Amino acid sequence: VARAEELLKDLSQHSALQRELVPRRIDLEKLRGDHTAAVALCRQAVADQPLNPGLWRELGGELLALDRPDSARLALDRFL
């Protein structure tokens, strides 16, 4: 996890890669077990990329991991 975090920091210095790194940052937070941080990243990402189904799926999954099924359902309903 530490190596992945360091690699993401190095790659994030290139502004052209910011969007492509978001799913990796979400995965990193999931590996740490920090689902609250993953949800925050997902919400930020779907605000920036509202037509990306993968991000909505990640948001729904992370909300379920936090035992918030109603919020997960609402998030997925907004996308659909």
Distance bins in CASP14 RR format, pairs under 12 A and 6 or more apart:
PFRMAT RR
TARGET T0000
AUTHOR 0000-0000-0000
RMODE 2
METHOD distances of the structure
MODEL  1
1 7 0 0 0 0 0 1 0 0 0 0 0
1 8 0 0 0 0 0 1 0 0 0 0 0
1 24 0 0 0 0 0 1 0 0 0 0 0
1 27 0 0 0 0 0 1 0 0 0 0 0
1 28 1 0 0 1 0 0 0 0 0 0 0
1 29 0 0 0 0 1 0 0 0 0 0 0
1 30 0 0 0 0 0 1 0 0 0 0 0
1 31 1 0 1 0 0 0 0 0 0 0 0
1 32 1 0 0 1 0 0 0 0 0 0 0
1 33 0 0 0 0 1 0 0 0 0 0 0
1 34 0 0 0 0 0 1 0 0 0 0 0
2 8 0 0 0 0 0 1 0 0 0 0 0
2 9 0 0 0 0 0 1 0 0 0 0 0
2 28 0 0 0 0 0 1 0 0 0 0 0
2 31 0 0 0 0 0 1 0 0 0 0 0
2 32 0 0 0 0 0 1 0 0 0 0 0
3 9 0 0 0 0 0 1 0 0 0 0 0
3 10 0 0 0 0 0 1 0 0 0 0 0
3 28 0 0 0 0 0 1 0 0 0 0 0
3 31 0 0 0 0 0 1 0 0 0 0 0
4 10 0 0 0 0 0 1 0 0 0 0 0
4 11 0 0 0 0 0 1 0 0 0 0 0
4 21 0 0 0 0 0 1 0 0 0 0 0
4 24 1 0 0 1 0 0 0 0 0 0 0
4 25 0 0 0 0 1 0 0 0 0 0 0
4 27 0 0 0 0 1 0 0 0 0 0 0
4 28 1 0 1 0 0 0 0 0 0 0 0
4 29 0 0 0 0 0 1 0 0 0 0 0
4 30 0 0 0 0 0 1 0 0 0 0 0
4 31 1 0 0 1 0 0 0 0 0 0 0
4 32 0 0 0 0 1 0 0 0 0 0 0
5 11 0 0 0 0 0 1 0 0 0 0 0
5 12 0 0 0 0 0 1 0 0 0 0 0
5 21 0 0 0 0 0 1 0 0 0 0 0
5 24 0 0 0 0 0 1 0 0 0 0 0
5 25 0 0 0 0 1 0 0 0 0 0 0
5 27 0 0 0 0 0 1 0 0 0 0 0
5 28 1 0 0 1 0 0 0 0 0 0 0
5 29 0 0 0 0 0 1 0 0 0 0 0
5 31 0 0 0 0 1 0 0 0 0 0 0
5 32 0 0 0 0 1 0 0 0 0 0 0
5 34 0 0 0 0 0 1 0 0 0 0 0
6 12 0 0 0 0 0 1 0 0 0 0 0
6 13 0 0 0 0 0 1 0 0 0 0 0
6 28 0 0 0 0 0 1 0 0 0 0 0
7 13 0 0 0 0 0 1 0 0 0 0 0
7 17 0 0 0 0 0 1 0 0 0 0 0
7 21 0 0 0 0 1 0 0 0 0 0 0
7 24 0 0 0 0 1 0 0 0 0 0 0
7 25 0 0 0 0 0 1 0 0 0 0 0
7 28 0 0 0 0 1 0 0 0 0 0 0
8 14 0 0 0 0 0 1 0 0 0 0 0
8 17 0 0 0 0 1 0 0 0 0 0 0
8 18 0 0 0 0 0 1 0 0 0 0 0
8 20 0 0 0 0 0 1 0 0 0 0 0
8 21 1 0 0 1 0 0 0 0 0 0 0
8 22 0 0 0 0 0 1 0 0 0 0 0
8 23 0 0 0 0 0 1 0 0 0 0 0
8 24 1 0 1 0 0 0 0 0 0 0 0
8 25 1 0 0 1 0 0 0 0 0 0 0
8 26 0 0 0 0 0 1 0 0 0 0 0
8 27 0 0 0 0 1 0 0 0 0 0 0
8 28 1 0 0 1 0 0 0 0 0 0 0
8 29 0 0 0 0 0 1 0 0 0 0 0
8 31 0 0 0 0 0 1 0 0 0 0 0
8 41 0 0 0 0 0 1 0 0 0 0 0
9 17 0 0 0 0 0 1 0 0 0 0 0
9 21 0 0 0 0 1 0 0 0 0 0 0
9 24 0 0 0 0 0 1 0 0 0 0 0
9 25 0 0 0 0 0 1 0 0 0 0 0
9 28 0 0 0 0 0 1 0 0 0 0 0
10 17 0 0 0 0 0 1 0 0 0 0 0
10 21 0 0 0 0 0 1 0 0 0 0 0
11 17 1 0 1 0 0 0 0 0 0 0 0
11 18 0 0 0 0 1 0 0 0 0 0 0
11 19 0 0 0 0 0 1 0 0 0 0 0
11 20 0 0 0 0 1 0 0 0 0 0 0
11 21 1 0 1 0 0 0 0 0 0 0 0
11 22 0 0 0 0 0 1 0 0 0 0 0
11 24 0 0 0 0 1 0 0 0 0 0 0
11 25 0 0 0 0 0 1 0 0 0 0 0
11 28 0 0 0 0 0 1 0 0 0 0 0
12 18 1 0 0 1 0 0 0 0 0 0 0
12 19 0 0 0 0 0 1 0 0 0 0 0
12 20 0 0 0 0 0 1 0 0 0 0 0
12 21 1 0 1 0 0 0 0 0 0 0 0
12 22 0 0 0 0 0 1 0 0 0 0 0
12 24 0 0 0 0 1 0 0 0 0 0 0
12 25 0 0 0 0 1 0 0 0 0 0 0
12 28 0 0 0 0 0 1 0 0 0 0 0
13 21 0 0 0 0 0 1 0 0 0 0 0
14 20 0 0 0 0 1 0 0 0 0 0 0
14 21 0 0 0 0 1 0 0 0 0 0 0
15 21 0 0 0 0 0 1 0 0 0 0 0
17 23 0 0 0 0 0 1 0 0 0 0 0
17 24 0 0 0 0 1 0 0 0 0 0 0
17 25 0 0 0 0 0 1 0 0 0 0 0
18 24 0 0 0 0 0 1 0 0 0 0 0
18 25 0 0 0 0 1 0 0 0 0 0 0
18 44 0 0 0 0 0 1 0 0 0 0 0
18 45 0 0 0 0 0 1 0 0 0 0 0
18 48 0 0 0 0 1 0 0 0 0 0 0
18 49 0 0 0 0 0 1 0 0 0 0 0
19 25 0 0 0 0 0 1 0 0 0 0 0
19 44 0 0 0 0 0 1 0 0 0 0 0
19 45 0 0 0 0 1 0 0 0 0 0 0
19 48 1 0 0 1 0 0 0 0 0 0 0
19 49 1 0 0 1 0 0 0 0 0 0 0
19 52 0 0 0 0 1 0 0 0 0 0 0
19 55 0 0 0 0 0 1 0 0 0 0 0
20 45 0 0 0 0 0 1 0 0 0 0 0
20 49 0 0 0 0 0 1 0 0 0 0 0
20 52 0 0 0 0 0 1 0 0 0 0 0
21 27 0 0 0 0 0 1 0 0 0 0 0
21 28 0 0 0 0 1 0 0 0 0 0 0
21 41 0 0 0 0 0 1 0 0 0 0 0
21 45 0 0 0 0 0 1 0 0 0 0 0
22 28 0 0 0 0 0 1 0 0 0 0 0
22 29 0 0 0 0 0 1 0 0 0 0 0
22 38 0 0 0 0 0 1 0 0 0 0 0
22 40 0 0 0 0 0 1 0 0 0 0 0
22 41 1 0 0 1 0 0 0 0 0 0 0
22 42 0 0 0 0 1 0 0 0 0 0 0
22 43 0 0 0 0 0 1 0 0 0 0 0
22 44 0 0 0 0 1 0 0 0 0 0 0
22 45 1 0 1 0 0 0 0 0 0 0 0
22 46 0 0 0 0 1 0 0 0 0 0 0
22 47 0 0 0 0 0 1 0 0 0 0 0
22 48 0 0 0 0 1 0 0 0 0 0 0
22 49 1 0 0 1 0 0 0 0 0 0 0
22 52 0 0 0 0 1 0 0 0 0 0 0
22 54 0 0 0 0 0 1 0 0 0 0 0
22 55 1 0 0 1 0 0 0 0 0 0 0
22 58 0 0 0 0 1 0 0 0 0 0 0
22 59 0 0 0 0 0 1 0 0 0 0 0
23 29 0 0 0 0 0 1 0 0 0 0 0
23 30 0 0 0 0 0 1 0 0 0 0 0
23 38 0 0 0 0 0 1 0 0 0 0 0
23 41 0 0 0 0 1 0 0 0 0 0 0
23 42 0 0 0 0 1 0 0 0 0 0 0
23 45 1 0 0 1 0 0 0 0 0 0 0
23 46 0 0 0 0 0 1 0 0 0 0 0
23 49 0 0 0 0 0 1 0 0 0 0 0
23 52 0 0 0 0 1 0 0 0 0 0 0
23 53 0 0 0 0 0 1 0 0 0 0 0
23 54 1 0 0 1 0 0 0 0 0 0 0
23 55 1 0 0 1 0 0 0 0 0 0 0
23 57 0 0 0 0 0 1 0 0 0 0 0
23 58 1 0 0 1 0 0 0 0 0 0 0
23 59 0 0 0 0 0 1 0 0 0 0 0
24 30 0 0 0 0 0 1 0 0 0 0 0
24 31 0 0 0 0 0 1 0 0 0 0 0
24 38 0 0 0 0 0 1 0 0 0 0 0
24 41 0 0 0 0 0 1 0 0 0 0 0
24 45 0 0 0 0 0 1 0 0 0 0 0
24 58 0 0 0 0 0 1 0 0 0 0 0
25 31 0 0 0 0 0 1 0 0 0 0 0
25 32 0 0 0 0 0 1 0 0 0 0 0
25 34 0 0 0 0 0 1 0 0 0 0 0
25 37 0 0 0 0 1 0 0 0 0 0 0
25 38 0 0 0 0 1 0 0 0 0 0 0
25 40 0 0 0 0 0 1 0 0 0 0 0
25 41 1 0 1 0 0 0 0 0 0 0 0
25 42 0 0 0 0 1 0 0 0 0 0 0
25 44 0 0 0 0 1 0 0 0 0 0 0
25 45 0 0 0 0 1 0 0 0 0 0 0
25 55 0 0 0 0 0 1 0 0 0 0 0
25 58 0 0 0 0 0 1 0 0 0 0 0
26 32 0 0 0 0 0 1 0 0 0 0 0
26 33 0 0 0 0 0 1 0 0 0 0 0
26 34 0 0 0 0 0 1 0 0 0 0 0
26 35 0 0 0 0 0 1 0 0 0 0 0
26 37 0 0 0 0 1 0 0 0 0 0 0
26 38 1 0 1 0 0 0 0 0 0 0 0
26 39 0 0 0 0 1 0 0 0 0 0 0
26 40 0 0 0 0 1 0 0 0 0 0 0
26 41 1 0 1 0 0 0 0 0 0 0 0
26 42 1 0 0 1 0 0 0 0 0 0 0
26 43 0 0 0 0 0 1 0 0 0 0 0
26 44 0 0 0 0 1 0 0 0 0 0 0
26 45 1 0 0 1 0 0 0 0 0 0 0
26 46 0 0 0 0 0 1 0 0 0 0 0
26 52 0 0 0 0 0 1 0 0 0 0 0
26 54 0 0 0 0 1 0 0 0 0 0 0
26 55 0 0 0 0 1 0 0 0 0 0 0
26 56 0 0 0 0 0 1 0 0 0 0 0
26 57 0 0 0 0 0 1 0 0 0 0 0
26 58 1 0 1 0 0 0 0 0 0 0 0
26 59 0 0 0 0 1 0 0 0 0 0 0
26 60 0 0 0 0 0 1 0 0 0 0 0
26 61 0 0 0 0 0 1 0 0 0 0 0
26 62 1 0 0 1 0 0 0 0 0 0 0
26 65 0 0 0 0 0 1 0 0 0 0 0
27 33 0 0 0 0 0 1 0 0 0 0 0
27 34 0 0 0 0 0 1 0 0 0 0 0
27 37 0 0 0 0 0 1 0 0 0 0 0
27 38 0 0 0 0 1 0 0 0 0 0 0
27 41 0 0 0 0 1 0 0 0 0 0 0
27 42 0 0 0 0 0 1 0 0 0 0 0
27 58 0 0 0 0 1 0 0 0 0 0 0
27 62 0 0 0 0 0 1 0 0 0 0 0
28 34 0 0 0 0 1 0 0 0 0 0 0
28 37 0 0 0 0 1 0 0 0 0 0 0
28 38 0 0 0 0 1 0 0 0 0 0 0
28 41 0 0 0 0 1 0 0 0 0 0 0
29 35 1 0 0 1 0 0 0 0 0 0 0
29 36 0 0 0 0 1 0 0 0 0 0 0
29 37 1 0 1 0 0 0 0 0 0 0 0
29 38 1 1 0 0 0 0 0 0 0 0 0
29 39 0 0 0 0 1 0 0 0 0 0 0
29 40 0 0 0 0 1 0 0 0 0 0 0
29 41 1 0 0 1 0 0 0 0 0 0 0
29 42 0 0 0 0 1 0 0 0 0 0 0
29 44 0 0 0 0 0 1 0 0 0 0 0
29 45 0 0 0 0 0 1 0 0 0 0 0
29 58 0 0 0 0 0 1 0 0 0 0 0
29 62 0 0 0 0 1 0 0 0 0 0 0
29 65 0 0 0 0 0 1 0 0 0 0 0
29 66 0 0 0 0 0 1 0 0 0 0 0
30 36 0 0 0 0 0 1 0 0 0 0 0
30 37 0 0 0 0 1 0 0 0 0 0 0
30 38 1 0 1 0 0 0 0 0 0 0 0
30 39 0 0 0 0 0 1 0 0 0 0 0
30 41 0 0 0 0 1 0 0 0 0 0 0
30 42 0 0 0 0 0 1 0 0 0 0 0
30 58 0 0 0 0 1 0 0 0 0 0 0
30 61 0 0 0 0 1 0 0 0 0 0 0
30 62 1 0 0 1 0 0 0 0 0 0 0
30 65 1 0 0 1 0 0 0 0 0 0 0
30 66 0 0 0 0 0 1 0 0 0 0 0
31 37 0 0 0 0 0 1 0 0 0 0 0
31 38 0 0 0 0 1 0 0 0 0 0 0
32 38 0 0 0 0 1 0 0 0 0 0 0
32 41 0 0 0 0 0 1 0 0 0 0 0
33 39 0 0 0 0 0 1 0 0 0 0 0
33 62 0 0 0 0 0 1 0 0 0 0 0
33 65 0 0 0 0 1 0 0 0 0 0 0
33 66 0 0 0 0 0 1 0 0 0 0 0
34 40 0 0 0 0 1 0 0 0 0 0 0
34 41 0 0 0 0 1 0 0 0 0 0 0
34 62 0 0 0 0 1 0 0 0 0 0 0
34 65 0 0 0 0 0 1 0 0 0 0 0
34 66 0 0 0 0 0 1 0 0 0 0 0
35 41 0 0 0 0 0 1 0 0 0 0 0
35 42 0 0 0 0 1 0 0 0 0 0 0
35 58 0 0 0 0 0 1 0 0 0 0 0
35 59 0 0 0 0 0 1 0 0 0 0 0
35 60 0 0 0 0 0 1 0 0 0 0 0
35 61 0 0 0 0 1 0 0 0 0 0 0
35 62 1 0 1 0 0 0 0 0 0 0 0
35 63 0 0 0 0 1 0 0 0 0 0 0
35 64 0 0 0 0 1 0 0 0 0 0 0
35 65 1 0 1 0 0 0 0 0 0 0 0
35 66 1 0 1 0 0 0 0 0 0 0 0
35 67 0 0 0 0 1 0 0 0 0 0 0
35 68 0 0 0 0 1 0 0 0 0 0 0
35 72 0 0 0 0 0 1 0 0 0 0 0
36 42 0 0 0 0 0 1 0 0 0 0 0
36 43 0 0 0 0 0 1 0 0 0 0 0
36 62 0 0 0 0 1 0 0 0 0 0 0
36 63 0 0 0 0 0 1 0 0 0 0 0
36 65 0 0 0 0 1 0 0 0 0 0 0
36 66 1 0 0 1 0 0 0 0 0 0 0
36 67 0 0 0 0 0 1 0 0 0 0 0
36 68 0 0 0 0 0 1 0 0 0 0 0
37 43 0 0 0 0 0 1 0 0 0 0 0
37 44 0 0 0 0 0 1 0 0 0 0 0
37 62 0 0 0 0 1 0 0 0 0 0 0
37 65 0 0 0 0 0 1 0 0 0 0 0
37 66 0 0 0 0 0 1 0 0 0 0 0
38 44 0 0 0 0 0 1 0 0 0 0 0
38 45 0 0 0 0 0 1 0 0 0 0 0
38 55 0 0 0 0 0 1 0 0 0 0 0
38 58 1 0 0 1 0 0 0 0 0 0 0
38 59 0 0 0 0 1 0 0 0 0 0 0
38 60 0 0 0 0 0 1 0 0 0 0 0
38 61 0 0 0 0 1 0 0 0 0 0 0
38 62 1 0 1 0 0 0 0 0 0 0 0
38 63 0 0 0 0 1 0 0 0 0 0 0
38 64 0 0 0 0 0 1 0 0 0 0 0
38 65 1 0 0 1 0 0 0 0 0 0 0
38 66 0 0 0 0 1 0 0 0 0 0 0
39 45 0 0 0 0 0 1 0 0 0 0 0
39 46 0 0 0 0 0 1 0 0 0 0 0
39 55 0 0 0 0 0 1 0 0 0 0 0
39 58 0 0 0 0 1 0 0 0 0 0 0
39 59 1 0 0 1 0 0 0 0 0 0 0
39 60 0 0 0 0 1 0 0 0 0 0 0
39 61 0 0 0 0 1 0 0 0 0 0 0
39 62 1 0 1 0 0 0 0 0 0 0 0
39 63 1 0 0 1 0 0 0 0 0 0 0
39 64 0 0 0 0 0 1 0 0 0 0 0
39 65 0 0 0 0 1 0 0 0 0 0 0
39 66 1 0 0 1 0 0 0 0 0 0 0
39 67 0 0 0 0 0 1 0 0 0 0 0
39 68 0 0 0 0 1 0 0 0 0 0 0
39 71 0 0 0 0 1 0 0 0 0 0 0
39 72 0 0 0 0 1 0 0 0 0 0 0
39 75 0 0 0 0 1 0 0 0 0 0 0
40 46 0 0 0 0 0 1 0 0 0 0 0
40 47 0 0 0 0 0 1 0 0 0 0 0
40 58 0 0 0 0 0 1 0 0 0 0 0
40 59 0 0 0 0 0 1 0 0 0 0 0
40 62 0 0 0 0 1 0 0 0 0 0 0
40 63 0 0 0 0 0 1 0 0 0 0 0
40 66 0 0 0 0 0 1 0 0 0 0 0
41 47 0 0 0 0 0 1 0 0 0 0 0
41 48 0 0 0 0 0 1 0 0 0 0 0
41 55 0 0 0 0 1 0 0 0 0 0 0
41 58 0 0 0 0 1 0 0 0 0 0 0
41 59 0 0 0 0 1 0 0 0 0 0 0
41 62 0 0 0 0 1 0 0 0 0 0 0
42 48 0 0 0 0 0 1 0 0 0 0 0
42 49 0 0 0 0 0 1 0 0 0 0 0
42 52 0 0 0 0 0 1 0 0 0 0 0
42 54 0 0 0 0 1 0 0 0 0 0 0
42 55 1 0 0 1 0 0 0 0 0 0 0
42 56 0 0 0 0 1 0 0 0 0 0 0
42 57 0 0 0 0 1 0 0 0 0 0 0
42 58 1 0 1 0 0 0 0 0 0 0 0
42 59 1 1 0 0 0 0 0 0 0 0 0
42 60 1 0 0 1 0 0 0 0 0 0 0
42 61 0 0 0 0 1 0 0 0 0 0 0
42 62 1 0 1 0 0 0 0 0 0 0 0
42 63 0 0 0 0 1 0 0 0 0 0 0
42 64 0 0 0 0 0 1 0 0 0 0 0
42 65 0 0 0 0 0 1 0 0 0 0 0
42 66 0 0 0 0 0 1 0 0 0 0 0
42 71 0 0 0 0 0 1 0 0 0 0 0
42 72 0 0 0 0 0 1 0 0 0 0 0
42 75 0 0 0 0 1 0 0 0 0 0 0
42 76 0 0 0 0 0 1 0 0 0 0 0
42 79 0 0 0 0 0 1 0 0 0 0 0
43 49 0 0 0 0 0 1 0 0 0 0 0
43 50 0 0 0 0 0 1 0 0 0 0 0
43 55 0 0 0 0 1 0 0 0 0 0 0
43 56 0 0 0 0 0 1 0 0 0 0 0
43 58 0 0 0 0 0 1 0 0 0 0 0
43 59 1 0 0 1 0 0 0 0 0 0 0
43 60 0 0 0 0 0 1 0 0 0 0 0
43 62 0 0 0 0 1 0 0 0 0 0 0
43 63 0 0 0 0 1 0 0 0 0 0 0
43 71 0 0 0 0 0 1 0 0 0 0 0
43 75 0 0 0 0 1 0 0 0 0 0 0
43 78 0 0 0 0 0 1 0 0 0 0 0
44 50 0 0 0 0 0 1 0 0 0 0 0
44 55 0 0 0 0 1 0 0 0 0 0 0
44 58 0 0 0 0 0 1 0 0 0 0 0
44 59 0 0 0 0 0 1 0 0 0 0 0
45 51 0 0 0 0 0 1 0 0 0 0 0
45 52 1 0 0 1 0 0 0 0 0 0 0
45 53 0 0 0 0 0 1 0 0 0 0 0
45 54 0 0 0 0 1 0 0 0 0 0 0
45 55 1 0 1 0 0 0 0 0 0 0 0
45 56 0 0 0 0 1 0 0 0 0 0 0
45 57 0 0 0 0 0 1 0 0 0 0 0
45 58 1 0 0 1 0 0 0 0 0 0 0
45 59 0 0 0 0 1 0 0 0 0 0 0
45 62 0 0 0 0 0 1 0 0 0 0 0
46 52 1 0 0 1 0 0 0 0 0 0 0
46 53 0 0 0 0 0 1 0 0 0 0 0
46 54 0 0 0 0 1 0 0 0 0 0 0
46 55 1 0 1 0 0 0 0 0 0 0 0
46 56 1 0 1 0 0 0 0 0 0 0 0
46 57 0 0 0 0 0 1 0 0 0 0 0
46 58 0 0 0 0 1 0 0 0 0 0 0
46 59 1 0 1 0 0 0 0 0 0 0 0
46 60 0 0 0 0 1 0 0 0 0 0 0
46 62 0 0 0 0 0 1 0 0 0 0 0
46 63 0 0 0 0 0 1 0 0 0 0 0
46 75 1 0 0 1 0 0 0 0 0 0 0
46 76 0 0 0 0 0 1 0 0 0 0 0
46 78 0 0 0 0 1 0 0 0 0 0 0
46 79 1 0 0 1 0 0 0 0 0 0 0
47 55 0 0 0 0 1 0 0 0 0 0 0
47 56 0 0 0 0 0 1 0 0 0 0 0
47 59 0 0 0 0 0 1 0 0 0 0 0
47 75 0 0 0 0 0 1 0 0 0 0 0
47 78 0 0 0 0 0 1 0 0 0 0 0
48 55 0 0 0 0 1 0 0 0 0 0 0
49 55 1 0 1 0 0 0 0 0 0 0 0
49 56 0 0 0 0 1 0 0 0 0 0 0
49 58 0 0 0 0 0 1 0 0 0 0 0
49 59 0 0 0 0 0 1 0 0 0 0 0
49 79 0 0 0 0 0 1 0 0 0 0 0
50 56 0 0 0 0 1 0 0 0 0 0 0
50 59 0 0 0 0 0 1 0 0 0 0 0
50 75 0 0 0 0 0 1 0 0 0 0 0
50 78 0 0 0 0 1 0 0 0 0 0 0
50 79 1 0 0 1 0 0 0 0 0 0 0
51 78 0 0 0 0 0 1 0 0 0 0 0
51 79 0 0 0 0 1 0 0 0 0 0 0
52 58 0 0 0 0 1 0 0 0 0 0 0
52 59 0 0 0 0 0 1 0 0 0 0 0
52 79 0 0 0 0 1 0 0 0 0 0 0
53 59 0 0 0 0 0 1 0 0 0 0 0
53 60 0 0 0 0 0 1 0 0 0 0 0
53 75 0 0 0 0 0 1 0 0 0 0 0
53 76 0 0 0 0 1 0 0 0 0 0 0
53 79 1 0 0 1 0 0 0 0 0 0 0
53 80 0 0 0 0 1 0 0 0 0 0 0
54 60 0 0 0 0 1 0 0 0 0 0 0
54 61 0 0 0 0 0 1 0 0 0 0 0
54 62 0 0 0 0 0 1 0 0 0 0 0
54 75 0 0 0 0 0 1 0 0 0 0 0
54 76 0 0 0 0 0 1 0 0 0 0 0
54 79 0 0 0 0 1 0 0 0 0 0 0
55 61 0 0 0 0 0 1 0 0 0 0 0
55 62 0 0 0 0 0 1 0 0 0 0 0
55 75 0 0 0 0 0 1 0 0 0 0 0
55 76 0 0 0 0 0 1 0 0 0 0 0
55 79 0 0 0 0 1 0 0 0 0 0 0
56 62 0 0 0 0 0 1 0 0 0 0 0
56 63 0 0 0 0 0 1 0 0 0 0 0
56 72 0 0 0 0 0 1 0 0 0 0 0
56 73 0 0 0 0 0 1 0 0 0 0 0
56 74 0 0 0 0 0 1 0 0 0 0 0
56 75 1 0 0 1 0 0 0 0 0 0 0
56 76 1 0 0 1 0 0 0 0 0 0 0
56 77 0 0 0 0 0 1 0 0 0 0 0
56 78 1 0 0 1 0 0 0 0 0 0 0
56 79 1 0 1 0 0 0 0 0 0 0 0
56 80 0 0 0 0 1 0 0 0 0 0 0
57 63 0 0 0 0 0 1 0 0 0 0 0
57 64 0 0 0 0 0 1 0 0 0 0 0
57 72 0 0 0 0 0 1 0 0 0 0 0
57 75 0 0 0 0 1 0 0 0 0 0 0
57 76 1 0 0 1 0 0 0 0 0 0 0
57 79 0 0 0 0 1 0 0 0 0 0 0
57 80 0 0 0 0 0 1 0 0 0 0 0
58 64 0 0 0 0 0 1 0 0 0 0 0
58 65 0 0 0 0 0 1 0 0 0 0 0
58 72 0 0 0 0 0 1 0 0 0 0 0
58 75 0 0 0 0 1 0 0 0 0 0 0
58 76 0 0 0 0 0 1 0 0 0 0 0
58 79 0 0 0 0 0 1 0 0 0 0 0
59 65 0 0 0 0 0 1 0 0 0 0 0
59 66 0 0 0 0 0 1 0 0 0 0 0
59 68 0 0 0 0 0 1 0 0 0 0 0
59 71 0 0 0 0 1 0 0 0 0 0 0
59 72 1 0 0 1 0 0 0 0 0 0 0
59 73 0 0 0 0 0 1 0 0 0 0 0
59 74 0 0 0 0 0 1 0 0 0 0 0
59 75 1 0 1 0 0 0 0 0 0 0 0
59 76 0 0 0 0 1 0 0 0 0 0 0
59 77 0 0 0 0 0 1 0 0 0 0 0
59 78 0 0 0 0 1 0 0 0 0 0 0
59 79 0 0 0 0 1 0 0 0 0 0 0
60 66 0 0 0 0 1 0 0 0 0 0 0
60 68 0 0 0 0 1 0 0 0 0 0 0
60 69 0 0 0 0 1 0 0 0 0 0 0
60 70 0 0 0 0 0 1 0 0 0 0 0
60 71 1 0 0 1 0 0 0 0 0 0 0
60 72 1 0 1 0 0 0 0 0 0 0 0
60 73 0 0 0 0 1 0 0 0 0 0 0
60 74 0 0 0 0 1 0 0 0 0 0 0
60 75 1 0 1 0 0 0 0 0 0 0 0
60 76 1 0 1 0 0 0 0 0 0 0 0
60 77 0 0 0 0 0 1 0 0 0 0 0
60 78 0 0 0 0 0 1 0 0 0 0 0
60 79 0 0 0 0 1 0 0 0 0 0 0
60 80 0 0 0 0 0 1 0 0 0 0 0
61 67 0 0 0 0 0 1 0 0 0 0 0
61 68 0 0 0 0 1 0 0 0 0 0 0
61 69 0 0 0 0 1 0 0 0 0 0 0
61 71 0 0 0 0 0 1 0 0 0 0 0
61 72 1 0 0 1 0 0 0 0 0 0 0
61 73 0 0 0 0 0 1 0 0 0 0 0
61 75 0 0 0 0 1 0 0 0 0 0 0
61 76 0 0 0 0 1 0 0 0 0 0 0
62 68 0 0 0 0 1 0 0 0 0 0 0
62 71 0 0 0 0 1 0 0 0 0 0 0
62 72 0 0 0 0 1 0 0 0 0 0 0
62 75 0 0 0 0 1 0 0 0 0 0 0
62 76 0 0 0 0 0 1 0 0 0 0 0
63 69 1 0 0 1 0 0 0 0 0 0 0
63 70 0 0 0 0 1 0 0 0 0 0 0
63 71 1 0 1 0 0 0 0 0 0 0 0
63 72 1 1 0 0 0 0 0 0 0 0 0
63 73 0 0 0 0 1 0 0 0 0 0 0
63 74 0 0 0 0 1 0 0 0 0 0 0
63 75 1 0 0 1 0 0 0 0 0 0 0
63 76 0 0 0 0 1 0 0 0 0 0 0
64 70 0 0 0 0 0 1 0 0 0 0 0
64 71 0 0 0 0 1 0 0 0 0 0 0
64 72 1 0 1 0 0 0 0 0 0 0 0
64 73 0 0 0 0 1 0 0 0 0 0 0
64 75 0 0 0 0 0 1 0 0 0 0 0
64 76 0 0 0 0 0 1 0 0 0 0 0
65 71 0 0 0 0 0 1 0 0 0 0 0
65 72 0 0 0 0 1 0 0 0 0 0 0
66 72 0 0 0 0 1 0 0 0 0 0 0
66 75 0 0 0 0 0 1 0 0 0 0 0
68 74 0 0 0 0 1 0 0 0 0 0 0
68 75 0 0 0 0 1 0 0 0 0 0 0
69 75 0 0 0 0 0 1 0 0 0 0 0
69 76 0 0 0 0 0 1 0 0 0 0 0
70 76 0 0 0 0 0 1 0 0 0 0 0
70 77 0 0 0 0 0 1 0 0 0 0 0
71 77 0 0 0 0 0 1 0 0 0 0 0
71 78 0 0 0 0 0 1 0 0 0 0 0
72 78 0 0 0 0 0 1 0 0 0 0 0
72 79 0 0 0 0 0 1 0 0 0 0 0
73 79 0 0 0 0 0 1 0 0 0 0 0
73 80 0 0 0 0 0 1 0 0 0 0 0
74 80 0 0 0 0 0 1 0 0 0 0 0
END
